[in-house]
Amino acid sequence: MSESTLPSMRVDGQVALVTGAGRGIGRGCAIALAEAGAEVIAMSRTEAELKEVVAEIQDAGGTATPVVCDVSDGAAVRERISEIQELDILVNNAGILRASSLLELSEEDLDAMLQINCRGAVLVAQAAVQIMERQGSGVVINMSSTFGVNGRANNSVYSATKHFIEGFTKSTAVELAPAGIRVVAVGPTAIDTPLTHERLKDPELGGDLLARIPLGRFGQINDVVGAVVFLASPAAALVSGTTLMVDGGWSAQ
């Protein structure tokens, strides 16, 4: 056979920006994209964490650069991203969750989730797409959630921010398609990370979440990064304006 039928999931030679790259899913995405051949720009607010993930990528033979930036700071986002010459992949991952009932929700938590999960995602996408538009190609991968398609008691604002990501993904996918830019999202369920592990072991919280996942297990970081690399790769060349749910069947119910 002179030509393979199977599209490649490699992203060799491409440049990928990953926000929230210092820990958890973002860290996993940065490492996985580097393993798939991308030159990674790892962005987060915490320099020490970025240095660790960049060192891990470089030790494995990959290429990575740390960029310290708060995604809710518009001036800083524009300045840092404007320094990037080429950009093929954006993983718009930075986000926070502060669980609270509606009546007990503080203005501080409300503002923080809106600033980072919504405003930050838009600011980063806006700056990144300016580069992609000049190139005539690119892919934006937004991080949604099971709660972007379902409701959840005591998570009303977090869920609302992920519903925002769903609408933002669909609308920008239509808007940017003529420029050759795909926009997609990934919707993870509860993911077992160093930060969530103890909470997921809680019989009440963890037990309730697990009962909602038909496949009967929490997600792992590798479950999410596999979806991200696929969506970033030529194998997903006709995928845009949709969310790939990585939720064990939760959203099917």
Backbone torsions as a table, in degrees:
resi	resn	phi	psi	omega
1	MET	NA	131.8	-176.9
2	SER	-86.9	-19.1	-175.9
3	GLU	-141.9	135.3	-178.1
4	SER	-77.2	138.6	174.9
5	THR	-78.7	-29.2	-176.9
6	LEU	-80.6	117.3	178.2
7	PRO	-65.5	150.2	-177.5
8	SER	-76.6	143.9	170.6
9	MET	-104.7	16.6	174.6
10	ARG	-85.6	151.4	176.4
11	VAL	-128.9	40.7	-177.2
12	ASP	-57.5	134.3	175.6
13	GLY	79.9	-3.6	179.4
14	GLN	-89.1	156.7	179.4
15	VAL	-107.0	127.4	-176.5
16	ALA	-122.8	128.5	173.0
17	LEU	-102.4	125.9	179.6
18	VAL	-120.7	119.4	176.3
19	THR	-92.2	156.6	-174.4
20	GLY	62.0	35.3	-170.0
21	ALA	-83.7	-1.9	-174.3
22	GLY	-79.5	-18.6	-175.3
23	ARG	-154.4	166.3	171.0
24	GLY	56.1	-134.2	-176.1
25	ILE	-63.5	-40.8	179.8
26	GLY	-60.9	-43.3	176.9
27	ARG	-60.8	-45.1	179.0
28	GLY	-60.9	-41.2	179.3
29	CYS	-63.3	-42.7	179.8
30	ALA	-61.2	-45.7	-178.7
31	ILE	-67.0	-42.7	-178.4
32	ALA	-66.0	-42.2	179.2
33	LEU	-65.9	-36.9	175.4
34	ALA	-64.1	-40.9	177.7
35	GLU	-63.5	-31.2	179.2
36	ALA	-83.4	0.5	172.1
37	GLY	111.0	0.3	-177.7
38	ALA	-82.1	152.5	166.5
39	GLU	-87.0	119.5	-169.4
40	VAL	-102.5	133.5	169.2
41	ILE	-107.8	111.1	-174.5
42	ALA	-98.5	119.7	-175.8
43	MET	-119.1	134.0	170.0
44	SER	-164.7	179.2	-179.4
45	ARG	-83.6	-16.1	-169.5
46	THR	-110.6	108.3	-174.3
47	GLU	-62.4	-41.3	-177.0
48	ALA	-61.3	-42.4	179.0
49	GLU	-66.0	-39.1	178.6
50	LEU	-63.4	-41.0	179.7
51	LYS	-60.7	-37.1	-179.9
52	GLU	-67.2	-45.7	-178.2
53	VAL	-69.7	-37.6	177.7
54	VAL	-65.0	-41.7	178.3
55	ALA	-62.8	-39.4	179.0
56	GLU	-63.5	-42.1	178.6
57	ILE	-65.3	-45.0	-179.0
58	GLN	-66.8	-37.9	177.9
59	ASP	-63.4	-27.5	179.2
60	ALA	-87.5	2.9	178.0
61	GLY	95.0	6.3	-179.5
62	GLY	-92.2	179.4	-179.4
63	THR	-118.7	127.7	-178.8
64	ALA	-152.0	148.4	179.3
65	THR	-131.5	132.6	177.5
66	PRO	-87.1	141.3	175.0
67	VAL	-134.2	114.7	179.2
68	VAL	-84.9	121.5	-177.7
69	CYS	-163.8	138.9	172.0
70	ASP	-91.2	117.3	-173.5
71	VAL	-67.1	-15.6	178.3
72	SER	-85.6	-3.8	178.0
73	ASP	-95.5	98.0	-173.9
74	GLY	-57.9	-44.0	-178.9
75	ALA	-63.1	-42.6	-179.7
76	ALA	-66.5	-41.7	179.0
77	VAL	-60.0	-48.2	-179.5
78	ARG	-63.1	-40.3	-179.6
79	GLU	-66.3	-47.7	-176.7
80	ARG	-66.2	-44.2	-175.6
81	ILE	-74.4	-28.9	178.0
82	SER	-64.7	-20.1	179.0
83	GLU	-78.6	-11.1	179.4
84	ILE	-82.8	127.0	-176.3
85	GLN	-81.4	-40.5	-179.6
86	GLU	-133.2	144.6	178.8
87	LEU	-150.9	121.5	-177.7
88	ASP	-107.0	-30.1	-173.6
89	ILE	-135.4	130.3	169.6
90	LEU	-118.1	124.4	170.1
91	VAL	-105.3	102.1	-173.3
92	ASN	-87.3	78.3	-165.2
93	ASN	-105.3	-23.6	-173.5
94	ALA	-56.3	132.4	179.6
95	GLY	-173.5	162.0	178.7
96	ILE	-134.5	155.6	175.5
97	LEU	-128.3	123.3	174.1
98	ARG	-127.3	100.1	-174.9
99	ALA	-71.6	138.3	177.8
100	SER	-168.3	148.7	169.9
101	SER	-68.5	160.0	-179.5
102	LEU	-59.7	-43.9	-174.8
103	LEU	-71.4	-24.1	-179.0
104	GLU	-99.7	-0.9	-177.7
105	LEU	-64.0	127.6	177.7
106	SER	-86.3	154.5	176.3
107	GLU	-63.1	-33.2	179.4
108	GLU	-61.9	-46.4	179.4
109	ASP	-68.7	-39.9	176.6
110	LEU	-57.5	-51.6	-177.5
111	ASP	-64.3	-39.9	-177.7
112	ALA	-62.8	-44.5	-179.1
113	MET	-68.5	-39.5	177.9
114	LEU	-67.2	-40.2	-178.5
115	GLN	-64.4	-45.5	-174.7
116	ILE	-87.1	-49.9	-173.0
117	ASN	-72.1	-34.2	-177.6
118	CYS	-104.0	-65.1	-176.4
119	ARG	-58.9	-45.2	-179.2
120	GLY	-62.1	-41.6	179.9
121	ALA	-62.0	-39.9	179.4
122	VAL	-69.0	-45.1	-178.7
123	LEU	-61.1	-43.1	-179.9
124	VAL	-66.3	-46.0	179.9
125	ALA	-61.3	-42.7	-179.0
126	GLN	-58.5	-47.1	-179.1
127	ALA	-69.4	-39.1	-178.4
128	ALA	-69.2	-39.9	-177.0
129	VAL	-66.7	-28.5	175.8
130	GLN	-58.3	-38.5	178.3
131	ILE	-72.3	-46.7	-178.9
132	MET	-61.3	-37.5	-178.3
133	GLU	-63.9	-38.5	177.0
134	ARG	-62.9	-34.8	-178.7
135	GLN	-80.0	-25.7	-176.4
136	GLY	81.4	20.9	179.0
137	SER	-166.1	162.3	176.3
138	GLY	152.5	167.8	176.8
139	VAL	-139.6	131.7	175.6
140	VAL	-107.1	124.0	179.3
141	ILE	-115.1	106.3	179.7
142	ASN	-89.0	148.3	179.6
143	MET	-97.1	107.4	176.3
144	SER	-96.0	-144.9	-175.3
145	SER	-171.6	162.7	167.3
146	THR	-52.3	-35.9	-178.5
147	PHE	-76.4	-0.8	172.4
148	GLY	-82.1	-12.5	177.5
149	VAL	-124.8	-11.6	177.4
150	ASN	-126.7	157.8	173.6
151	GLY	-89.0	165.7	179.8
152	ARG	-154.3	121.2	177.3
153	ALA	-57.3	141.8	178.9
154	ASN	67.0	16.0	176.0
155	ASN	-139.2	31.9	-171.8
156	SER	-60.6	-42.6	-177.0
157	VAL	-75.9	-41.9	176.1
158	TYR	-59.0	-45.5	178.1
159	SER	-60.5	-40.7	178.6
160	ALA	-62.6	-38.6	179.3
161	THR	-66.6	-33.0	179.1
162	LYS	-78.5	-30.4	169.7
163	HIS	-63.8	-36.0	174.1
164	PHE	-57.8	-46.6	179.9
165	ILE	-60.8	-38.8	178.2
166	GLU	-60.8	-48.7	179.9
167	GLY	-66.8	-39.9	178.9
168	PHE	-62.5	-41.7	179.1
169	THR	-62.0	-50.0	-177.8
170	LYS	-62.0	-46.7	-174.8
171	SER	-69.5	-42.3	179.6
172	THR	-71.8	-27.3	176.1
173	ALA	-62.6	-41.7	177.9
174	VAL	-68.7	-43.2	-177.6
175	GLU	-65.2	-38.5	-171.7
176	LEU	-96.2	-7.6	-179.6
177	ALA	-55.4	-41.6	179.1
178	PRO	-62.3	-20.7	178.2
179	ALA	-88.9	2.7	179.1
180	GLY	80.3	20.0	-177.1
181	ILE	-109.2	126.4	174.5
182	ARG	-92.2	144.5	175.0
183	VAL	-130.7	124.2	-177.6
184	VAL	-137.7	173.9	176.4
185	ALA	-139.6	159.6	173.8
186	VAL	-120.2	134.5	-176.6
187	GLY	-117.9	86.5	-179.2
188	PRO	-75.2	152.7	167.1
189	THR	-84.1	-161.5	174.7
190	ALA	-62.9	122.3	-176.7
191	ILE	-108.8	130.1	-179.1
192	ASP	-80.5	103.5	178.0
193	THR	-123.2	170.8	176.9
194	PRO	-56.0	-30.7	-178.2
195	LEU	-80.6	-26.9	-176.2
196	THR	-103.4	-9.7	-169.6
197	HIS	-56.1	-47.8	-177.2
198	GLU	-66.0	-39.0	178.8
199	ARG	-65.7	-37.8	-179.6
200	LEU	-70.7	-20.8	176.8
201	LYS	-79.0	-14.2	-180.0
202	ASP	-64.0	125.1	-175.4
203	PRO	-57.8	-37.1	-177.5
204	GLU	-76.3	-56.6	-178.1
205	LEU	-69.4	-53.4	-178.4
206	GLY	-64.0	-38.8	-179.6
207	GLY	-64.6	-39.9	179.1
208	ASP	-66.3	-44.5	179.4
209	LEU	-62.9	-45.5	-177.0
210	LEU	-63.4	-35.4	-179.6
211	ALA	-65.3	-19.4	-178.6
212	ARG	-91.4	-3.6	-176.5
213	ILE	-105.5	106.4	-175.8
214	PRO	-56.5	-33.7	179.2
215	LEU	-73.3	-9.4	169.0
216	GLY	78.0	22.4	175.5
217	ARG	-150.7	156.2	173.2
218	PHE	-74.3	157.3	176.7
219	GLY	-74.6	156.2	172.7
220	GLN	-113.2	159.4	-179.5
221	ILE	-56.5	-37.6	179.9
222	ASN	-62.3	-30.1	177.6
223	ASP	-62.9	-38.6	-177.1
224	VAL	-78.4	-43.7	-175.4
225	VAL	-68.1	-27.9	175.1
226	GLY	-62.0	-41.7	178.1
227	ALA	-66.5	-39.7	-179.1
228	VAL	-65.1	-46.1	-180.0
229	VAL	-63.9	-41.1	176.5
230	PHE	-57.6	-49.8	-177.4
231	LEU	-65.5	-28.6	178.8
232	ALA	-78.3	-18.7	-168.7
233	SER	-92.7	168.7	175.4
234	PRO	-59.8	-21.3	179.2
235	ALA	-62.9	-20.6	-179.1
236	ALA	-110.8	29.6	-172.4
237	ALA	-60.1	-24.7	-179.4
238	LEU	-108.6	15.0	-179.4
239	VAL	-100.6	117.3	178.3
240	SER	-157.0	150.7	175.9
241	GLY	74.6	18.8	-176.7
242	THR	-138.0	168.6	179.0
243	THR	-116.4	129.4	174.0
244	LEU	-90.6	108.2	-178.2
245	MET	-78.9	129.6	176.5
246	VAL	-118.5	68.3	-167.4
247	ASP	-131.8	15.2	176.6
248	GLY	64.3	17.7	179.0
249	GLY	97.1	1.2	-177.7
250	TRP	-53.8	-50.1	-173.9
251	SER	-72.4	-7.6	178.3
252	ALA	-80.8	-12.2	-174.0
253	GLN	-86.4	NA	NA
